[in-house]
Amino acid sequence: MHYVIIGGGIAGTTAAEELRRLDPSSEITIISEEQHPIYSRVLLPHYIKGKIPRERVFLKKENWYSEQNIDWMAGVLAVHLDTKNKFVTLSNGREIEYDKLLIATGGEPRTLFENSHNVSYLRSLGDADNFLELLNSRDNNCNGEIFGSGFIACEYLNLFAHFNIPTRVSFRGEHFWSRILDREPSEFVNQHLEKSGITLRKNVLFSDSFVEEELKYKSSIFGIGIGIETDFSWLKESGIEIKSGIRANEFLETNIPDVYTAGDVAEFFDVIVNRHLKMGNWMSAMAQGRVVAQNMFGNKTVFELVSSYATNILGLEVIFIGDVSKEVSDEVRLFGSIKEGGITQLVGRKGQLVGAILLNRNTDRARITEEICNKSGLSVDIFAKI
Ligand SMILES: Cc1cc2nc3c(=O)[nH]c(=O)nc-3n(C[C@H](O)[C@H](O)[C@H](O)COP(=O)(O)OP(=O)(O)OC[C@H]3O[C@@H](n4cnc5c(N)ncnc54)[C@H](O)[C@@H]3O)c2cc1C
């Protein structure tokens, strides 16, 4: 049996590790665009701040792959997939046949200002090194300019603050998180940012003329946090169903036999909230790596997890649990208030509690996770219990 895994991030590497455990005599190949052994993206901000040395971001050493008898092809891209004849073509021209294939290719930052040297993206270790170089070569009147309000924008807020760099953040709506938060919680976030000394530039459209104008500010470092996207062009002829991600059922199987997906790239059927979801967090990517390996091996296993993502923006503790999409929800309930210094936003669909966003209300986390897992209704009783 030859298992081929495209993408050596946490989803792909966890799957490889689990497959080796389940199937000791199998052939396992990881095709990885990046040169490095698996590392933690979560630790990159800590490395930039100097809190941990560079070598501490790595989760495995190079010799781990050979010790596990995993053929680790680093620095090569999968450029074409033939699902009829079951082989992958690589950027170096090689063709790799598979019996079972996992696509765990994550995502790439959406870009702006492609040709400017003082622009930073934050996805890879190389990006972190580049950001450190920008920091080290900055002049005294350097400003931090953040574009967007995704998770990475939050990382930039913390990073610029850590280095005492005056910061402005530009985003599309009236509020930093108006797309996911109701009015009062989003006002809470805006107020928190302003109190922390951040300048907010609202209702910004990132047009070409805007970009051109901005580039004149040579002493600024631009941190781009407008979300991630994925290149699916190499899958065009594969017949794999793709929407906002690679579509999969609850077993992380795509519509093509023997082809599976996991991690940030997967748009999987979530049996708890009863719809297809893309997750984009470490916990989910790792758990999917484990479950997909079971399924590739032949142990049918449903992926079932209420995942969460905790972050801290300049002292404001934020936790996202489950399916927080406001667009596909039909009910939002709030607990707490700006005055109380903490707000929990519960998200419901068709009467079911499907997700929550907690601002300075960490104590609600375990309880809400349990209620989402139990598919509880968005009833008055539940709110009373929280
Ligand atoms: C700075 C930062 C901080 C974060 N902090 C948190 C946090 O605090 N908590 C949290 O839950 N999540 C956090 N995340 C998100 C989390 O890191 C991701 O959800 C997780 O890493 C996704 O793992 P993955 O394996 O699905 O994808 P990835 O880690 O993106 O791995 C995919 C790999 O596939 C490679 N690849 C892509 N296309 C090809 C191809 N065609 N051929 C070969 N290889 C290919 C890519 O280069 C990449 O190495 C953070 C992310 C970043 C960038």
The ligand as an SDF file (V2000), in Angstrom:
LIG
                    3D

 53 58  0  0  0  0  0  0  0  0999 V2000
    1.2920   33.0920   12.3680 C   0  0  0  0  0  0  0  0  0  0  0  0
    0.1900   32.1070   12.5960 C   0  0  0  0  0  0  0  0  0  0  0  0
   -0.3190   31.9290   13.8720 C   0  0  0  0  0  0  0  0  0  0  0  0
   -1.3380   31.0140   14.1040 C   0  0  0  0  0  0  0  0  0  0  0  0
   -1.8230   30.8700   15.3690 N   0  0  0  0  0  0  0  0  0  0  0  0
   -2.7920   29.9690   15.6030 C   0  0  0  0  0  0  0  0  0  0  0  0
   -3.2800   29.7600   16.9350 C   0  0  0  0  0  0  0  0  0  0  0  0
   -2.8560   30.4310   17.8770 O   0  0  0  0  0  0  0  0  0  0  0  0
   -4.2350   28.8060   17.1160 N   0  0  0  0  0  0  0  0  0  0  0  0
   -4.7230   28.0560   16.0760 C   0  0  0  0  0  0  0  0  0  0  0  0
   -5.5800   27.2050   16.3050 O   0  0  0  0  0  0  0  0  0  0  0  0
   -4.2920   28.2340   14.8110 N   0  0  0  0  0  0  0  0  0  0  0  0
   -3.3380   29.1550   14.5510 C   0  0  0  0  0  0  0  0  0  0  0  0
   -2.8940   29.3480   13.2660 N   0  0  0  0  0  0  0  0  0  0  0  0
   -3.5050   28.5560   12.1760 C   0  0  0  0  0  0  0  0  0  0  0  0
   -2.8770   27.1540   12.0810 C   0  0  0  0  0  0  0  0  0  0  0  0
   -1.4870   27.2950   12.1030 O   0  0  0  0  0  0  0  0  0  0  0  0
   -3.3670   26.4630   10.8050 C   0  0  0  0  0  0  0  0  0  0  0  0
   -4.7530   26.2530   10.9240 O   0  0  0  0  0  0  0  0  0  0  0  0
   -2.6610   25.1150   10.5780 C   0  0  0  0  0  0  0  0  0  0  0  0
   -1.2770   25.2920   10.5350 O   0  0  0  0  0  0  0  0  0  0  0  0
   -3.1550   24.4690    9.2800 C   0  0  0  0  0  0  0  0  0  0  0  0
   -2.4090   23.3170    9.0380 O   0  0  0  0  0  0  0  0  0  0  0  0
   -2.5080   22.5300    7.6380 P   0  0  0  0  0  0  0  0  0  0  0  0
   -1.6330   21.3560    7.7840 O   0  0  0  0  0  0  0  0  0  0  0  0
   -3.9200   22.3380    7.2450 O   0  0  0  0  0  0  0  0  0  0  0  0
   -1.9230   23.5460    6.5450 O   0  0  0  0  0  0  0  0  0  0  0  0
   -0.4970   24.2340    6.4030 P   0  0  0  0  0  0  0  0  0  0  0  0
    0.1470   24.3960    7.7170 O   0  0  0  0  0  0  0  0  0  0  0  0
   -0.7250   25.4530    5.5650 O   0  0  0  0  0  0  0  0  0  0  0  0
    0.3790   23.1820    5.5890 O   0  0  0  0  0  0  0  0  0  0  0  0
    0.1860   22.9360    4.2340 C   0  0  0  0  0  0  0  0  0  0  0  0
    1.5150   22.7210    3.5640 C   0  0  0  0  0  0  0  0  0  0  0  0
    1.2870   22.2730    2.2320 O   0  0  0  0  0  0  0  0  0  0  0  0
    2.2150   22.9100    1.3660 C   0  0  0  0  0  0  0  0  0  0  0  0
    1.6650   22.9120   -0.0080 N   0  0  0  0  0  0  0  0  0  0  0  0
    0.6850   23.6730   -0.5260 C   0  0  0  0  0  0  0  0  0  0  0  0
    0.4400   23.3420   -1.8040 N   0  0  0  0  0  0  0  0  0  0  0  0
    1.3060   22.3300   -2.1120 C   0  0  0  0  0  0  0  0  0  0  0  0
    1.5370   21.5670   -3.2810 C   0  0  0  0  0  0  0  0  0  0  0  0
    0.8260   21.7570   -4.4080 N   0  0  0  0  0  0  0  0  0  0  0  0
    2.5220   20.6240   -3.2540 N   0  0  0  0  0  0  0  0  0  0  0  0
    3.2430   20.4070   -2.1060 C   0  0  0  0  0  0  0  0  0  0  0  0
    3.0470   21.0970   -0.9640 N   0  0  0  0  0  0  0  0  0  0  0  0
    2.0820   22.0510   -0.9630 C   0  0  0  0  0  0  0  0  0  0  0  0
    2.3460   24.3120    1.9560 C   0  0  0  0  0  0  0  0  0  0  0  0
    3.5130   24.9580    1.5290 O   0  0  0  0  0  0  0  0  0  0  0  0
    2.3710   23.9890    3.4570 C   0  0  0  0  0  0  0  0  0  0  0  0
    3.6560   23.7240    3.8900 O   0  0  0  0  0  0  0  0  0  0  0  0
   -1.8700   30.2520   13.0220 C   0  0  0  0  0  0  0  0  0  0  0  0
   -1.3570   30.4220   11.7260 C   0  0  0  0  0  0  0  0  0  0  0  0
   -0.3420   31.3340   11.5130 C   0  0  0  0  0  0  0  0  0  0  0  0
    0.2070   31.4990   10.1190 C   0  0  0  0  0  0  0  0  0  0  0  0
  1  2  1  0
  2  3  1  0
  2 52  2  0
  3  4  2  0
  4  5  1  0
  4 50  1  0
  5  6  2  0
  6  7  1  0
  6 13  1  0
  7  8  2  0
  7  9  1  0
  9 10  1  0
 10 11  2  0
 10 12  1  0
 12 13  2  0
 13 14  1  0
 14 15  1  0
 14 50  1  0
 15 16  1  0
 16 17  1  0
 16 18  1  0
 18 19  1  0
 18 20  1  0
 20 21  1  0
 20 22  1  0
 22 23  1  0
 23 24  1  0
 24 25  2  0
 24 26  1  0
 24 27  1  0
 27 28  1  0
 28 29  2  0
 28 30  1  0
 28 31  1  0
 31 32  1  0
 32 33  1  0
 33 34  1  0
 33 48  1  0
 34 35  1  0
 35 36  1  0
 35 46  1  0
 36 37  1  0
 36 45  1  0
 37 38  2  0
 38 39  1  0
 39 40  1  0
 39 45  2  0
 40 41  1  0
 40 42  2  0
 42 43  1  0
 43 44  2  0
 44 45  1  0
 46 47  1  0
 46 48  1  0
 48 49  1  0
 50 51  2  0
 51 52  1  0
 52 53  1  0
M  END
$$$$
